[in-house]
């Protein structure tokens, strides 16, 4: 787990690590905006093994 304080001064080093590939973010699953109830259930039931993304398109 990685926690970052708010603000660009704290986020920029982490963003740099993502760009260089030294830090990877695992996306468990993507949901559409219409599927938000399913996304909340997925997370609430403890089934998410990474980040859950909701797309607006």
N, CA, C and O atoms as CSV, one atom per row, in Angstrom:
chain,resi,resn,atom,element,x,y,z
A,1,UNK,N,N,0.841,-1.161,0.000
A,1,UNK,CA,C,0.000,0.000,0.000
A,1,UNK,C,C,0.891,1.230,0.000
A,1,UNK,O,O,1.936,1.262,0.649
A,2,UNK,N,N,0.465,2.223,-0.727
A,2,UNK,CA,C,1.213,3.473,-0.809
A,2,UNK,C,C,0.261,4.612,-0.493
A,2,UNK,O,O,-0.785,4.739,-1.129
A,3,UNK,N,N,0.602,5.426,0.460
A,3,UNK,CA,C,-0.203,6.595,0.807
A,3,UNK,C,C,0.597,7.844,0.459
A,3,UNK,O,O,1.791,7.938,0.742
A,4,UNK,N,N,-0.080,8.786,-0.155
A,4,UNK,CA,C,0.569,10.029,-0.571
A,4,UNK,C,C,-0.235,11.189,-0.016
A,4,UNK,O,O,-1.460,11.203,-0.128
A,5,UNK,N,N,0.434,12.159,0.580
A,5,UNK,CA,C,-0.247,13.350,1.083
A,5,UNK,C,C,-0.810,14.156,-0.090
A,5,UNK,O,O,-0.363,14.019,-1.229
A,6,UNK,N,N,-1.789,14.989,0.213
A,6,UNK,CA,C,-2.399,15.827,-0.811
A,6,UNK,C,C,-1.412,16.864,-1.342
A,6,UNK,O,O,-0.498,17.293,-0.638
A,7,UNK,N,N,-1.614,17.251,-2.587
A,7,UNK,CA,C,-0.850,18.337,-3.167
A,7,UNK,C,C,0.184,17.870,-4.173
A,7,UNK,O,O,0.723,16.770,-4.060
A,8,UNK,N,N,0.453,18.708,-5.151
A,8,UNK,CA,C,1.383,18.365,-6.224
A,8,UNK,C,C,2.796,18.065,-5.746
A,8,UNK,O,O,3.481,17.236,-6.346
A,9,UNK,N,N,3.236,18.704,-4.703
A,9,UNK,CA,C,4.612,18.473,-4.223
A,9,UNK,C,C,4.800,17.033,-3.762
A,9,UNK,O,O,5.902,16.491,-3.851
A,10,UNK,N,N,3.743,16.419,-3.277
A,10,UNK,CA,C,3.826,15.039,-2.805
A,10,UNK,C,C,3.513,14.040,-3.911
A,10,UNK,O,O,3.999,12.910,-3.890
A,11,UNK,N,N,2.705,14.458,-4.868
A,11,UNK,CA,C,2.273,13.541,-5.921
A,11,UNK,C,C,3.283,13.434,-7.060
A,11,UNK,O,O,3.416,12.365,-7.656
A,12,UNK,N,N,3.983,14.495,-7.372
A,12,UNK,CA,C,4.902,14.495,-8.521
A,12,UNK,C,C,5.962,13.396,-8.455
A,12,UNK,O,O,6.211,12.755,-9.475
A,13,UNK,N,N,6.601,13.144,-7.305
A,13,UNK,CA,C,7.572,12.040,-7.267
A,13,UNK,C,C,6.928,10.683,-7.560
A,13,UNK,O,O,7.538,9.834,-8.210
A,14,UNK,N,N,5.705,10.481,-7.085
A,14,UNK,CA,C,4.997,9.223,-7.335
A,14,UNK,C,C,4.649,9.109,-8.818
A,14,UNK,O,O,4.784,8.035,-9.406
A,15,UNK,N,N,4.205,10.199,-9.420
A,15,UNK,CA,C,3.895,10.200,-10.854
A,15,UNK,C,C,5.148,9.870,-11.655
A,15,UNK,O,O,5.080,9.131,-12.637
A,16,UNK,N,N,6.275,10.406,-11.248
A,16,UNK,CA,C,7.534,10.097,-11.921
A,16,UNK,C,C,7.878,8.617,-11.860
A,16,UNK,O,O,8.369,8.052,-12.838
A,17,UNK,N,N,7.626,7.988,-10.722
A,17,UNK,CA,C,7.876,6.551,-10.590
A,17,UNK,C,C,6.961,5.746,-11.514
A,17,UNK,O,O,7.377,4.727,-12.067
A,18,UNK,N,N,5.731,6.196,-11.680
A,18,UNK,CA,C,4.799,5.526,-12.603
A,18,UNK,C,C,5.290,5.647,-14.045
A,18,UNK,O,O,5.224,4.687,-14.812
A,19,UNK,N,N,5.775,6.817,-14.401
A,19,UNK,CA,C,6.255,7.053,-15.775
A,19,UNK,C,C,7.459,6.177,-16.085
A,19,UNK,O,O,7.560,5.633,-17.185
A,20,UNK,N,N,8.368,6.033,-15.137
A,20,UNK,CA,C,9.574,5.230,-15.380
A,20,UNK,C,C,9.315,3.725,-15.268
A,20,UNK,O,O,10.165,2.911,-15.630
A,21,UNK,N,N,8.133,3.368,-14.763
A,21,UNK,CA,C,7.806,1.952,-14.620
A,21,UNK,C,C,8.277,1.348,-13.312
A,21,UNK,O,O,8.181,0.136,-13.116
A,22,UNK,N,N,8.789,2.186,-12.409
A,22,UNK,CA,C,9.256,1.691,-11.119
A,22,UNK,C,C,8.111,1.473,-10.124
A,22,UNK,O,O,8.293,0.842,-9.083
A,23,UNK,N,N,6.944,1.997,-10.454
A,23,UNK,CA,C,5.755,1.812,-9.624
A,23,UNK,C,C,4.599,1.500,-10.563
A,23,UNK,O,O,4.332,2.243,-11.508
A,24,UNK,N,N,3.924,0.401,-10.291
A,24,UNK,CA,C,2.791,0.008,-11.139
A,24,UNK,C,C,1.515,0.026,-10.306
A,24,UNK,O,O,1.514,-0.341,-9.131
A,25,UNK,N,N,0.447,0.454,-10.930
A,25,UNK,CA,C,-0.862,0.467,-10.295
A,25,UNK,C,C,-1.662,-0.686,-10.883
A,25,UNK,O,O,-1.821,-0.775,-12.101
A,26,UNK,N,N,-2.162,-1.558,-10.035
A,26,UNK,CA,C,-2.951,-2.693,-10.515
A,26,UNK,C,C,-4.423,-2.297,-10.568
A,26,UNK,O,O,-5.016,-1.927,-9.554
A,27,UNK,N,N,-5.005,-2.381,-11.768
A,27,UNK,CA,C,-6.435,-2.138,-11.940
A,27,UNK,C,C,-7.121,-3.488,-11.937
A,27,UNK,O,O,-6.892,-4.316,-12.819
A,28,UNK,N,N,-7.965,-3.704,-10.936
A,28,UNK,CA,C,-8.684,-4.963,-10.800
A,28,UNK,C,C,-9.748,-5.096,-11.878
A,28,UNK,O,O,-9.853,-6.129,-12.540
A,29,UNK,N,N,-10.537,-4.036,-12.049
A,29,UNK,CA,C,-11.647,-4.107,-12.981
A,29,UNK,C,C,-12.135,-2.707,-13.307
A,29,UNK,O,O,-12.002,-1.788,-12.499
A,30,UNK,N,N,-12.706,-2.551,-14.509
A,30,UNK,CA,C,-13.314,-1.287,-14.921
A,30,UNK,C,C,-14.817,-1.473,-15.060
A,30,UNK,O,O,-15.291,-2.518,-15.505
A,31,UNK,N,N,-15.548,-0.452,-14.675
A,31,UNK,CA,C,-17.004,-0.443,-14.787
A,31,UNK,C,C,-17.428,0.820,-15.522
A,31,UNK,O,O,-16.726,1.831,-15.482
A,32,UNK,N,N,-18.572,0.763,-16.193
A,32,UNK,CA,C,-19.132,1.970,-16.793
A,32,UNK,C,C,-19.905,2.718,-15.717
A,32,UNK,O,O,-20.157,2.186,-14.637
A,33,UNK,N,N,-20.275,3.942,-16.017
A,33,UNK,CA,C,-21.031,4.741,-15.060
A,33,UNK,C,C,-22.352,4.057,-14.714
A,33,UNK,O,O,-22.807,4.137,-13.573
A,34,UNK,N,N,-22.962,3.398,-15.670
A,34,UNK,CA,C,-24.219,2.683,-15.429
A,34,UNK,C,C,-24.031,1.485,-14.492
A,34,UNK,O,O,-24.999,1.002,-13.905
A,35,UNK,N,N,-22.800,1.007,-14.351
A,35,UNK,CA,C,-22.515,-0.168,-13.531
A,35,UNK,C,C,-22.002,0.171,-12.132
A,35,UNK,O,O,-21.467,-0.697,-11.442
A,36,UNK,N,N,-22.162,1.422,-11.711
A,36,UNK,CA,C,-21.659,1.835,-10.399
A,36,UNK,C,C,-22.205,0.970,-9.259
A,36,UNK,O,O,-21.440,0.628,-8.356
A,37,UNK,N,N,-23.487,0.601,-9.256
A,37,UNK,CA,C,-23.942,-0.279,-8.167
A,37,UNK,C,C,-23.154,-1.602,-8.103
A,37,UNK,O,O,-22.827,-2.084,-7.019
A,38,UNK,N,N,-22.859,-2.176,-9.270
A,38,UNK,CA,C,-22.062,-3.405,-9.304
A,38,UNK,C,C,-20.639,-3.143,-8.820
A,38,UNK,O,O,-20.053,-3.976,-8.128
A,39,UNK,N,N,-20.083,-1.985,-9.181
A,39,UNK,CA,C,-18.730,-1.630,-8.746
A,39,UNK,C,C,-18.679,-1.499,-7.226
A,39,UNK,O,O,-17.747,-1.989,-6.587
A,40,UNK,N,N,-19.674,-0.843,-6.654
A,40,UNK,CA,C,-19.713,-0.690,-5.198
A,40,UNK,C,C,-19.872,-2.041,-4.509
A,40,UNK,O,O,-19.268,-2.278,-3.463
A,41,UNK,N,N,-20.673,-2.919,-5.080
A,41,UNK,CA,C,-20.829,-4.257,-4.512
A,41,UNK,C,C,-19.517,-5.030,-4.595
A,41,UNK,O,O,-19.137,-5.720,-3.649
A,42,UNK,N,N,-18.830,-4.914,-5.720
A,42,UNK,CA,C,-17.555,-5.602,-5.932
A,42,UNK,C,C,-16.546,-5.193,-4.852
A,42,UNK,O,O,-15.875,-6.040,-4.262
A,43,UNK,N,N,-16.455,-3.901,-4.609
A,43,UNK,CA,C,-15.519,-3.391,-3.596
A,43,UNK,C,C,-16.021,-3.738,-2.196
A,43,UNK,O,O,-15.248,-4.194,-1.354
A,44,UNK,N,N,-17.313,-3.524,-1.947
A,44,UNK,CA,C,-17.884,-3.749,-0.625
A,44,UNK,C,C,-17.800,-5.193,-0.162
A,44,UNK,O,O,-17.697,-5.458,1.036
A,45,UNK,N,N,-17.842,-6.125,-1.100
A,45,UNK,CA,C,-17.746,-7.544,-0.764
A,45,UNK,C,C,-16.303,-8.008,-0.610
A,45,UNK,O,O,-16.051,-9.177,-0.317
A,46,UNK,N,N,-15.359,-7.096,-0.806
A,46,UNK,CA,C,-13.949,-7.438,-0.635
A,46,UNK,C,C,-13.357,-8.224,-1.788
A,46,UNK,O,O,-12.326,-8.877,-1.624
A,47,UNK,N,N,-13.993,-8.175,-2.960
A,47,UNK,CA,C,-13.493,-8.942,-4.103
A,47,UNK,C,C,-12.461,-8.192,-4.932
A,47,UNK,O,O,-11.784,-8.799,-5.762
A,48,UNK,N,N,-12.328,-6.892,-4.727
A,48,UNK,CA,C,-11.379,-6.104,-5.510
A,48,UNK,C,C,-9.956,-6.382,-5.045
A,48,UNK,O,O,-9.650,-6.269,-3.858
A,49,UNK,N,N,-9.096,-6.744,-5.978
A,49,UNK,CA,C,-7.687,-7.011,-5.665
A,49,UNK,C,C,-6.784,-5.943,-6.261
A,49,UNK,O,O,-5.632,-6.210,-6.603
A,50,UNK,N,N,-7.308,-4.750,-6.382
A,50,UNK,CA,C,-6.594,-3.616,-6.929
A,50,UNK,C,C,-7.563,-2.463,-7.037
A,50,UNK,O,O,-8.614,-2.460,-6.396
A,51,UNK,N,N,-7.217,-1.501,-7.835
A,51,UNK,CA,C,-8.085,-0.349,-8.025
A,51,UNK,C,C,-9.285,-0.716,-8.887
A,51,UNK,O,O,-9.181,-1.546,-9.790
A,52,UNK,N,N,-10.404,-0.104,-8.607
A,52,UNK,CA,C,-11.615,-0.261,-9.409
A,52,UNK,C,C,-11.851,1.073,-10.090
A,52,UNK,O,O,-11.882,2.114,-9.434
A,53,UNK,N,N,-12.018,1.047,-11.404
A,53,UNK,CA,C,-12.128,2.247,-12.214
A,53,UNK,C,C,-13.546,2.358,-12.745
A,53,UNK,O,O,-14.123,1.374,-13.208
A,54,UNK,N,N,-14.111,3.571,-12.675
A,54,UNK,CA,C,-15.415,3.839,-13.277
A,54,UNK,C,C,-15.190,4.803,-14.433
A,54,UNK,O,O,-14.666,5.903,-14.257
A,55,UNK,N,N,-15.602,4.361,-15.631
A,55,UNK,CA,C,-15.435,5.201,-16.823
A,55,UNK,C,C,-16.739,5.935,-17.116
A,55,UNK,O,O,-17.825,5.401,-16.893
A,56,UNK,N,N,-16.623,7.148,-17.610
A,56,UNK,CA,C,-17.790,7.990,-17.850
A,56,UNK,C,C,-18.312,7.844,-19.268
A,56,UNK,O,O,-19.474,8.167,-19.514
A,57,UNK,N,N,-17.524,7.383,-20.193
A,57,UNK,CA,C,-17.961,7.302,-21.598
A,57,UNK,C,C,-18.998,6.244,-21.774
A,57,UNK,O,O,-19.481,6.032,-22.886
